[in-house]
Amino acid sequence: MSSASTSSSSSTTAISISFHSTRHTFRGAHHSFRRTLVFPPPPIGGRLRYTSVRAASGSSGRSRRAYRESQAQNPLPIGPVKEFATAVAPAGVFLALSFVLWKLVGKVLLPKPQKFTTAENKPSTPATKWSFAPGSNLFKNLSQKIERDSKLKLDDFARELRSFRIVDMSGRNFGDDGLIFLAESLAYNKAVEEVDFSANGITAAGLKAFDGILQSNFFLKTLNLSGNPIGDEGAKCLCEILVSNTGIQKLQLNSTGLGDEGAKAIAQLLRKNSNLTAIELNNNTIDYSGFASIAGALLENSTIRALHLNGNYGGTLGVAALAKGLEGNKSVSELHLHGNAMGNEGVRSLMSGLSARKGRMTLLDISNNEIGSRGAFHIAEYVKKTKSLLWLNVYMNDIGDEGAEKIADALKQNRSITTIDLGGNNIHARGITCIAEILKDNNVITTLEIAYNPFGPDGAKAISEVLKFHGNVKTLKLGWCQIGRQGAEFIADMIKYNTTISTLDLRANGLMDDGAVCLAQSLKVVNEALTSVDLGFNEIRDTGAFAIAQALKANEDVALTSINLSSNFITKLGQSALTDASDHVMEMNGKE
């Protein structure tokens, strides 16, 4: 016992072992013994013979003899009872056995009776009502409470519609019934100008609630129904209602399950409605036929300015048909065609149509469209001619170095584009060098996005040497470009001298601590332009964090207001150092 107690006290989680004293009582054996006792039958004469134990006292013997004499005078009549029991017992046993056998035979041979449910045997109390709607399987009182709460919320939404200029009701999931209730609040409403009903489970049936409502509303400017499964039928219903609406200028129907039939309804709306200026049909299933319908409507429409068709299925033929419509349209100035698989032939048709049109195109998004170097040639030809394009997005294609060289050559002649995105195009150091060279004489480009291109430290060197003293780039994005520690040295050297870059993105470049230390040295130098640096996903540890913290403390005039070090390997020590440095900078700048 002593050894057990010693081991339990020495362990962290004590194991308690108790030794209770056992009381050995043979109660069960005693009862068993009593059950096996056999008492002999009384003598035939009916007298009970008792063995007397003589006591020492004589008076005790006399009393015992008196007791035996009194018992002998009243013998028990056991003989007749025994004869009766002997005669009756066999008959009772026979009856009991017969009853048991009858029950067994009945259970085995007779079939079980079938239970039929009738209207008479149903319980009179109301049972739980089951349904397959949201919030189903609720008791009557609980469902009534939820219904009351829903109505109260809808009343609140209705008050918002009557009170505020911009109302966001996205993701409330009030469905068709909720829209029917809220639609009345839009009739003759002079307060709200923008309403977001996106992601609410609204179907084509619910949109009928707008009939007679939107025709009388002249103040609502933006209606967002994105993320609702209205489908083609819903689009047809909505377009019929909006034909006579003179207020709504921006209609958003992204991710609503629209196909070619829905696009045809939109086309009819564009032909008859002269008030819409922007329409968004992103992430639907519009194919060639739908693109052709919209293209035909553009020939008759003179008010639409922004057309969003991202993430559809236009393809080469659909984009070619759209180009024909754009060629005869003067109003569209923003065109979004991301992710339509137009390819080289599609972009050729599009650039040809845009070059021939008389309207001004200011924004063009042709990203993620399987465009190669041949397609880049047609883009370059358009870039040379356009004098109105401000924003060009060729992100996530595959133009390579050859395509980058062609676009770079075109940018030498262009003086309108301020933002260009060539990210994710498999451009190496050779192509980036060509892009960098045009920045020497170009002060128009202010945003340069060349991320997701494997140009490495050589490409970083080419960009840094030019931007050290040239260009007017304010936002430079170089994330995921494999520049490493060596590339970080070139970027750090550029920061010391550049006076224009305010936002620098260097995410996921494998900088690690050495690269962070290089950049920290440059942050000690006064740079009045740089306000935001993103160093996320660079495997930076505490050593790099300490260096950056010391640099921020050393530079009392630092203009940096945002530095992102998320998704690195910085412990609480490094985080504490950065927090102290941030507090110090804020205190020195009087921002606390």
LOSE-580765 format. One line per 10 residues: number of its first residue (from 1); their letters; for each residue x, y, z of C-alpha. Coordinates in Angstrom, 3 decimals. Example, Ala and Ser with C-alpha at 12.3 -4.5 7.8 and 13.67 -1.06 7.14 Angstrom:
<pts>
1 = AS = 12.300 -4.500 7.800; 13.670 -1.060 7.140 .
</pts>
This chain:
<pts>
1 = MSSASTSSSS = 0.000 0.000 0.000; 2.880 2.347 0.697; 4.313 1.860 -2.792; 0.978 2.617 -4.443; 0.549 5.828 -2.528; 4.097 6.939 -3.395; 3.616 6.471 -7.133; 0.294 8.318 -7.153; 1.734 11.365 -5.429; 4.715 11.679 -7.756 .
11 = STTAISISFH = 2.712 11.790 -11.038; 1.184 14.983 -12.499; -2.279 13.527 -12.785; -2.779 11.726 -9.530; -4.429 8.311 -9.658; -6.342 7.685 -6.437; -6.281 4.022 -5.291; -8.329 3.353 -2.150; -8.176 0.172 -0.070; -11.520 -0.300 1.830 .
21 = STRHTFRGAH = -11.806 -3.052 4.578; -14.071 -5.906 3.383; -16.697 -7.230 5.812; -17.046 -10.976 5.236; -20.734 -11.809 5.757; -22.138 -15.000 4.449; -25.682 -13.756 3.987; -26.130 -15.409 0.651; -24.770 -18.734 1.914; -26.995 -18.503 4.932 .
31 = HSFRRTLVFP = -30.126 -17.995 2.776; -29.148 -20.880 0.563; -28.741 -23.027 3.566; -32.221 -22.059 4.813; -33.770 -22.895 1.443; -32.286 -26.408 1.577; -33.592 -27.234 5.068; -36.154 -30.111 5.087; -38.630 -30.414 7.977; -39.908 -33.984 8.724 .
41 = PPPIGGRLRY = -43.713 -34.549 8.540; -45.710 -34.633 11.763; -46.517 -38.035 13.323; -49.655 -39.847 12.187; -51.322 -39.511 15.549; -51.525 -35.801 15.058; -49.499 -35.019 18.081; -46.454 -32.908 17.932; -43.607 -34.279 19.910; -41.269 -31.745 21.397 .
51 = TSVRAASGSS = -37.884 -32.483 22.770; -37.709 -30.756 26.084; -34.583 -29.465 27.589; -34.651 -29.881 31.256; -33.854 -26.883 33.246; -32.370 -26.753 36.623; -35.589 -25.327 38.089; -38.457 -27.729 38.983; -41.266 -25.171 38.324; -40.152 -24.890 34.770 .
61 = GRSRRAYRES = -40.691 -28.631 34.267; -44.280 -28.444 35.541; -45.218 -25.597 33.170; -43.871 -27.478 30.168; -45.989 -30.570 31.022; -49.129 -28.368 31.279; -48.418 -26.945 27.809; -48.086 -30.426 26.233; -51.405 -31.550 27.798; -53.243 -28.468 26.396 .
71 = QAQNPLPIGP = -51.882 -29.182 22.894; -52.952 -32.836 23.088; -56.552 -31.827 23.737; -56.916 -29.894 20.361; -55.294 -31.895 17.595; -55.074 -30.298 14.044; -57.396 -31.821 11.347; -54.744 -32.382 8.672; -56.019 -35.681 7.226; -59.154 -34.364 5.387 .
81 = VKEFATAVAP = -57.270 -31.354 3.962; -54.604 -33.560 2.527; -57.175 -35.821 0.880; -58.937 -32.819 -0.724; -55.657 -31.383 -2.056; -54.774 -34.799 -3.503; -58.059 -34.937 -5.445; -58.100 -31.345 -6.728; -54.406 -30.865 -7.655; -54.390 -33.043 -10.841 .
91 = AGVFLALSFV = -57.434 -31.236 -12.264; -55.864 -27.789 -11.628; -52.614 -28.754 -13.277; -54.518 -30.075 -16.313; -56.482 -26.825 -16.708; -53.321 -24.669 -16.423; -51.490 -26.700 -19.049; -54.492 -26.577 -21.408; -54.670 -22.754 -21.149; -50.947 -22.339 -21.887 .
101 = LWKLVGKVLL = -51.109 -24.655 -24.915; -54.158 -22.828 -26.285; -52.320 -19.470 -26.123; -49.237 -20.862 -27.840; -51.243 -22.449 -30.664; -53.173 -19.200 -31.181; -50.012 -17.126 -31.553; -48.362 -19.540 -33.970; -51.260 -20.471 -36.257; -53.592 -17.465 -36.292 .
111 = PKPQKFTTAE = -52.501 -14.384 -38.512; -51.955 -11.005 -36.946; -54.816 -8.551 -37.501; -53.965 -5.614 -39.828; -54.261 -2.105 -38.494; -56.169 0.336 -40.694; -55.884 4.077 -40.233; -59.211 5.773 -40.595; -60.465 9.221 -40.011; -62.259 7.988 -36.879 .
121 = NKPSTPATKW = -59.177 6.691 -35.054; -56.959 9.758 -35.705; -56.116 11.784 -32.616; -58.322 14.774 -32.058; -55.406 16.977 -30.912; -53.610 18.881 -33.711; -50.318 17.207 -34.648; -47.060 18.861 -35.772; -47.348 20.165 -39.314; -44.457 19.194 -41.557 .
131 = SFAPGSNLFK = -43.249 21.165 -44.546; -40.165 21.393 -46.707; -39.810 25.149 -46.527; -36.986 26.894 -44.632; -37.715 26.828 -40.932; -39.881 23.739 -41.318; -40.992 21.201 -38.704; -41.937 23.914 -36.225; -44.797 23.856 -33.769; -47.657 26.149 -34.535 .
141 = NLSQKIERDS = -46.846 28.729 -31.854; -43.166 28.800 -32.783; -43.882 29.177 -36.495; -46.289 32.005 -35.713; -43.585 33.728 -33.664; -41.083 33.414 -36.520; -43.670 34.763 -38.942; -44.264 37.753 -36.663; -40.517 38.401 -36.377; -40.160 38.205 -40.161 .
151 = KLKLDDFARE = -42.926 40.727 -40.649; -41.304 43.054 -38.128; -38.013 42.826 -40.024; -39.762 43.479 -43.315; -41.421 46.506 -41.724; -37.956 47.758 -40.773; -36.732 47.202 -44.342; -39.727 49.100 -45.675; -38.926 52.039 -43.399; -35.340 52.025 -44.682 .
161 = LRSFRIVDMS = -36.584 52.197 -48.246; -38.664 55.241 -47.381; -35.930 56.975 -45.366; -32.452 56.522 -46.895; -30.883 57.348 -50.233; -28.810 54.150 -50.457; -30.240 50.906 -49.064; -28.333 47.593 -48.965; -30.599 44.571 -48.422; -28.295 41.986 -49.973 .
171 = GRNFGDDGLI = -28.199 38.459 -48.559; -31.342 38.772 -46.392; -32.990 35.803 -48.144; -36.509 37.215 -47.869; -37.528 35.540 -51.128; -40.493 36.313 -53.354; -42.889 36.958 -50.472; -40.539 39.514 -48.966; -40.112 41.294 -52.285; -43.882 41.448 -52.755 .
181 = FLAESLAYNK = -44.138 43.096 -49.351; -41.253 45.541 -49.974; -42.117 46.468 -53.542; -44.991 48.631 -52.361; -42.484 50.837 -50.526; -40.903 51.773 -53.845; -44.085 53.183 -55.355; -43.907 56.987 -55.560; -40.781 56.819 -53.389; -38.767 60.033 -53.504 .
191 = AVEEVDFSAN = -36.032 59.081 -51.015; -34.147 55.985 -52.173; -31.848 56.190 -55.216; -29.876 52.926 -54.936; -31.317 49.574 -53.823; -29.400 46.309 -53.495; -31.698 43.264 -53.499; -28.917 40.814 -54.448; -28.781 37.224 -53.122; -32.277 37.083 -51.682 .
201 = GITAAGLKAF = -33.699 33.993 -53.341; -35.940 36.028 -55.646; -37.337 34.177 -58.650; -39.212 35.190 -61.784; -42.507 34.968 -59.897; -41.352 37.518 -57.341; -40.340 40.074 -59.965; -43.989 40.466 -60.942; -44.345 42.538 -57.785; -42.505 45.363 -59.572 .
211 = DGILQSNFFL = -45.276 45.656 -62.131; -47.069 48.943 -61.617; -44.464 49.971 -59.030; -41.319 50.810 -60.985; -43.357 52.582 -63.643; -44.353 55.149 -61.025; -40.888 55.588 -59.486; -38.792 58.315 -61.071; -36.087 58.652 -58.371; -34.582 55.142 -58.193 .
221 = KTLNLSGNPI = -31.309 55.200 -60.169; -29.639 51.830 -59.412; -31.321 48.431 -59.037; -29.186 45.416 -58.119; -30.785 41.979 -58.481; -27.558 39.982 -58.826; -27.330 36.504 -57.353; -31.065 35.807 -57.636; -32.185 32.813 -59.743; -34.566 34.784 -61.948 .
231 = GDEGAKCLCE = -33.451 33.061 -65.189; -34.665 34.001 -68.654; -38.306 34.254 -67.563; -37.403 36.732 -64.859; -35.374 38.784 -67.319; -38.317 38.925 -69.710; -40.695 39.989 -66.939; -38.341 42.673 -65.636; -37.571 44.086 -69.076; -41.271 44.429 -69.889 .
241 = ILVSNTGIQK = -41.699 46.458 -66.698; -38.633 48.653 -67.263; -39.546 49.603 -70.805; -41.617 52.492 -69.486; -39.368 53.314 -66.514; -37.577 56.648 -66.808; -35.573 56.618 -63.594; -33.272 53.575 -63.436; -29.886 54.188 -65.041; -27.894 51.194 -63.773 .
251 = LQLNSTGLGD = -29.224 47.623 -63.823; -27.200 44.776 -62.279; -28.158 41.204 -63.202; -24.909 39.342 -62.479; -25.109 35.599 -61.743; -28.838 35.362 -62.323; -28.940 32.367 -64.681; -29.532 34.393 -67.824; -29.094 32.642 -71.151; -29.598 33.659 -74.757 .
261 = EGAKAIAQLL = -33.350 34.196 -74.300; -32.728 36.515 -71.373; -30.131 38.389 -73.433; -32.714 38.847 -76.189; -35.071 40.415 -73.667; -32.280 42.740 -72.536; -31.666 43.655 -76.171; -35.323 44.624 -76.605; -35.062 46.777 -73.492; -31.991 48.566 -74.890 .
271 = RKNSNLTAIE = -33.890 49.308 -78.061; -36.812 50.948 -76.256; -35.352 52.364 -73.043; -33.360 55.552 -73.487; -32.507 56.031 -69.829; -30.178 53.087 -69.032; -26.488 53.991 -69.015; -24.950 50.859 -67.445; -25.954 47.205 -67.509; -24.131 44.311 -65.845 .
281 = LNNNTIDYSG = -24.667 40.743 -67.101; -21.535 39.129 -65.667; -21.226 35.388 -64.928; -24.247 34.176 -66.844; -24.582 31.659 -69.688; -24.978 34.000 -72.639; -23.696 32.426 -75.858; -23.232 33.562 -79.441; -26.963 34.122 -80.027; -27.264 36.369 -76.982 .
291 = FASIAGALLE = -24.166 38.360 -77.977; -25.590 38.842 -81.477; -28.900 40.098 -80.036; -27.148 42.645 -77.817; -24.961 43.716 -80.747; -28.059 44.418 -82.840; -29.546 46.490 -80.027; -26.355 48.581 -79.734; -26.880 49.777 -83.300; -30.130 51.430 -82.155 .
301 = NSTIRALHLN = -29.127 52.514 -78.637; -27.410 55.820 -77.996; -27.403 56.038 -74.185; -25.668 52.898 -72.834; -22.128 53.709 -71.663; -20.940 50.696 -69.655; -21.496 47.117 -70.848; -20.419 44.243 -68.580; -20.352 40.743 -70.107; -17.596 39.118 -68.041 .
311 = GNYGGTLGVA = -17.646 35.371 -67.556; -20.034 34.386 -70.354; -19.649 32.152 -73.408; -19.275 34.649 -76.227; -16.314 32.925 -77.830; -14.770 34.001 -81.117; -18.077 34.314 -83.002; -19.953 36.052 -80.219; -17.241 38.674 -79.733; -17.016 39.177 -83.510 .
321 = ALAKGLEGNK = -20.765 39.834 -83.629; -20.498 42.233 -80.699; -17.682 44.072 -82.472; -20.024 44.799 -85.374; -22.543 46.321 -83.018; -19.890 48.404 -81.279; -18.620 49.664 -84.594; -21.944 51.384 -85.236; -22.438 52.522 -81.617; -21.094 55.816 -80.302 .
331 = SVSELHLHGN = -22.172 55.700 -76.651; -20.381 52.676 -75.123; -17.173 53.828 -73.436; -16.567 50.946 -70.967; -16.424 47.365 -72.230; -15.852 44.399 -69.903; -15.266 41.066 -71.674; -13.168 39.167 -69.148; -13.272 35.375 -69.511; -15.113 34.891 -72.813 .
341 = AMGNEGVRSL = -12.542 32.667 -74.576; -12.376 34.968 -77.605; -8.846 33.850 -78.581; -6.628 35.513 -81.169; -9.328 35.661 -83.859; -11.881 37.129 -81.506; -9.528 39.856 -80.330; -8.658 40.609 -83.952; -12.343 41.215 -84.765; -12.820 43.276 -81.618 .
351 = MSGLSARKGR = -9.795 45.512 -82.217; -10.859 46.020 -85.817; -14.349 47.096 -84.775; -13.042 49.426 -82.074; -10.549 51.002 -84.444; -13.295 51.738 -86.980; -15.877 53.175 -84.551; -16.344 56.866 -83.991; -17.176 56.572 -80.313; -14.653 57.032 -77.515 .
361 = MTLLDISNNE = -13.589 53.906 -75.606; -12.008 54.743 -72.241; -11.929 51.336 -70.507; -11.263 47.944 -72.078; -11.061 44.651 -70.162; -10.037 41.653 -72.293; -8.327 39.662 -69.537; -8.350 35.851 -69.359; -9.312 35.313 -72.996; -6.677 32.875 -74.316 .
371 = IGSRGAFHIA = -4.884 35.612 -76.232; -1.365 34.836 -77.447; 1.381 36.818 -79.144; -0.611 36.986 -82.416; -3.514 38.533 -80.576; -1.112 40.947 -78.871; -0.198 42.269 -82.315; -3.826 43.372 -82.913; -3.997 44.910 -79.432; -0.834 46.860 -80.163 .
381 = EYVKKTKSLL = -2.260 48.175 -83.436; -5.321 49.493 -81.609; -3.169 51.026 -78.848; -1.255 52.976 -81.474; -4.445 54.501 -82.891; -6.595 55.173 -79.848; -6.496 58.594 -78.258; -9.212 58.021 -75.681; -8.338 54.710 -73.961; -7.334 55.252 -70.324 .
391 = WLNVYMNDIG = -7.448 51.738 -68.835; -6.277 48.549 -70.569; -6.459 45.115 -68.934; -4.754 42.176 -70.677; -4.291 40.206 -67.440; -4.023 36.385 -67.494; -3.441 35.745 -71.172; -0.304 34.322 -72.745; 1.271 37.050 -74.856; 4.836 36.191 -73.690 .
401 = DEGAEKIADA = 7.931 38.268 -74.412; 7.031 38.719 -78.061; 3.626 40.140 -77.263; 5.083 42.360 -74.530; 7.568 43.798 -77.025; 4.747 44.637 -79.463; 2.642 46.363 -76.821; 5.684 48.215 -75.482; 6.420 49.514 -78.966; 2.821 50.692 -79.305 .
411 = LKQNRSITTI = 2.966 52.494 -75.954; 5.736 54.666 -77.323; 3.137 56.276 -79.583; 0.289 56.302 -77.094; -0.256 59.216 -74.738; -3.665 58.358 -73.257; -3.334 55.081 -71.321; -2.753 55.726 -67.615; -3.353 52.192 -66.261; -2.110 49.008 -67.899 .
421 = DLGGNNIHAR = -2.296 45.469 -66.557; -0.028 42.882 -68.174; 0.052 40.497 -65.218; 0.049 36.742 -65.668; 1.247 36.718 -69.280; 4.393 34.610 -69.022; 6.630 37.612 -69.588; 10.301 37.117 -68.743; 13.164 39.557 -68.254; 13.422 40.337 -71.984 .
431 = GITCIAEILK = 9.831 41.445 -72.281; 9.913 43.401 -68.998; 13.013 45.230 -70.177; 11.092 46.459 -73.227; 8.224 47.635 -70.999; 10.701 49.416 -68.718; 12.380 51.243 -71.584; 9.203 53.006 -72.695; 8.799 54.459 -69.185; 11.830 56.658 -69.735 .
441 = DNNVITTLEI = 9.832 58.904 -72.038; 6.305 58.181 -70.819; 4.902 60.272 -67.994; 1.288 59.270 -68.615; 1.287 55.740 -67.166; 0.642 55.969 -63.431; -0.340 52.350 -62.648; 1.797 49.452 -63.880; 0.662 45.908 -63.065; 3.149 43.234 -64.150 .
451 = AYNPFGPDGA = 2.652 40.678 -61.364; 2.545 36.902 -61.916; 5.307 37.082 -64.539; 8.501 35.036 -63.960; 10.998 37.776 -64.863; 13.109 37.233 -61.721; 15.873 39.528 -60.405; 16.943 40.571 -63.919; 13.497 41.949 -64.661; 13.433 43.679 -61.278 .
461 = KAISEVLKFH = 16.761 45.270 -62.111; 15.476 46.566 -65.462; 12.400 48.144 -63.894; 14.327 49.590 -60.936; 17.035 51.245 -63.009; 14.448 53.088 -65.096; 12.086 54.090 -62.300; 14.919 55.308 -60.112; 14.936 58.606 -61.963; 12.293 58.337 -64.725 .
471 = GNVKTLKLGW = 8.587 57.842 -65.249; 5.525 58.885 -63.324; 4.439 55.525 -61.944; 2.528 55.857 -58.674; 1.350 52.253 -58.255; 3.790 49.428 -59.024; 2.667 45.814 -58.603; 5.399 43.161 -58.745; 3.900 40.323 -56.726; 4.700 36.676 -57.550 .
481 = CQIGRQGAEF = 7.593 37.536 -59.878; 10.393 35.438 -58.325; 12.695 38.408 -57.737; 14.238 36.968 -54.524; 16.839 38.626 -52.319; 18.863 39.924 -55.253; 15.820 41.570 -56.803; 14.988 43.100 -53.424; 18.360 44.851 -53.464; 17.496 46.526 -56.781 .
491 = IADMIKYNTT = 14.059 47.559 -55.533; 15.569 48.890 -52.287; 18.059 50.985 -54.218; 15.240 52.395 -56.375; 13.231 53.425 -53.296; 16.077 55.627 -52.115; 15.777 57.856 -55.187; 12.264 57.463 -56.614; 9.874 60.314 -55.818; 6.620 59.122 -57.436 .
501 = ISTLDLRANG = 5.763 55.582 -56.274; 3.248 55.621 -53.434; 2.041 51.982 -53.525; 4.498 49.084 -53.885; 3.361 45.448 -54.022; 6.103 42.827 -53.534; 4.071 39.861 -52.308; 5.290 36.262 -52.652; 8.734 36.964 -54.055; 10.817 34.846 -51.686 .
511 = LMDDGAVCLA = 12.473 37.882 -50.088; 12.984 36.219 -46.684; 14.974 38.017 -43.971; 17.810 39.145 -46.245; 15.435 40.878 -48.640; 13.515 42.465 -45.775; 16.776 43.801 -44.284; 17.690 45.373 -47.659; 14.330 47.094 -47.893; 14.573 48.219 -44.270 .
521 = QSLKVVNEAL = 17.825 50.037 -45.022; 16.026 52.029 -47.717; 13.145 52.871 -45.398; 15.595 54.754 -43.193; 16.000 57.236 -46.032; 13.361 59.936 -46.222; 10.846 59.117 -48.951; 7.901 61.469 -49.019; 6.024 59.553 -51.722; 5.929 55.929 -50.504 .
531 = TSVDLGFNEI = 2.891 55.370 -48.284; 2.028 51.658 -48.725; 4.210 48.531 -48.971; 2.921 44.955 -49.216; 5.415 42.247 -48.163; 3.001 39.388 -47.540; 3.892 35.738 -48.337; 7.667 36.339 -48.300; 8.852 33.925 -45.585; 10.074 36.820 -43.447 .
541 = RDTGAFAIAQ = 10.940 35.943 -39.844; 11.735 37.930 -36.704; 15.121 39.114 -38.017; 13.451 40.877 -40.930; 10.694 42.218 -38.705; 13.246 43.674 -36.243; 15.097 45.374 -39.112; 11.908 46.966 -40.442; 10.920 48.077 -36.941; 14.282 49.727 -36.341 .
551 = ALKANEDVAL = 14.088 51.474 -39.722; 10.669 52.919 -38.919; 11.920 54.229 -35.587; 15.042 55.712 -37.153; 13.130 57.700 -39.794; 11.176 60.407 -38.017; 9.832 61.796 -41.296; 8.658 58.506 -42.762; 5.502 58.903 -44.871; 4.668 55.202 -44.758 .
561 = TSINLSSNFI = 1.134 54.662 -43.459; 0.568 51.001 -44.390; 2.884 47.983 -44.365; 1.533 44.474 -44.819; 3.534 41.587 -43.361; 0.759 38.996 -43.181; 1.362 35.325 -44.027; 5.009 35.387 -42.962; 6.787 33.556 -40.118; 6.908 36.364 -37.567 .
571 = TKLGQSALTD = 6.496 35.381 -33.908; 5.043 37.448 -31.091; 8.451 39.019 -30.479; 8.628 40.363 -34.016; 5.002 41.479 -33.889; 5.657 43.319 -30.648; 8.640 45.112 -32.161; 6.593 46.199 -35.189; 3.763 47.400 -32.971; 6.158 49.479 -30.878 .
581 = ASDHVMEMNG = 7.630 50.968 -34.040; 4.176 51.807 -35.372; 3.218 53.483 -32.111; 6.467 55.439 -32.185; 5.831 56.672 -35.726; 2.278 57.710 -34.878; 3.495 59.531 -31.808; 6.209 61.357 -33.745; 3.723 62.382 -36.401; 1.201 63.527 -33.813 .
591 = KE = -1.480 61.078 -35.022; -2.407 59.608 -31.660 .
</pts>
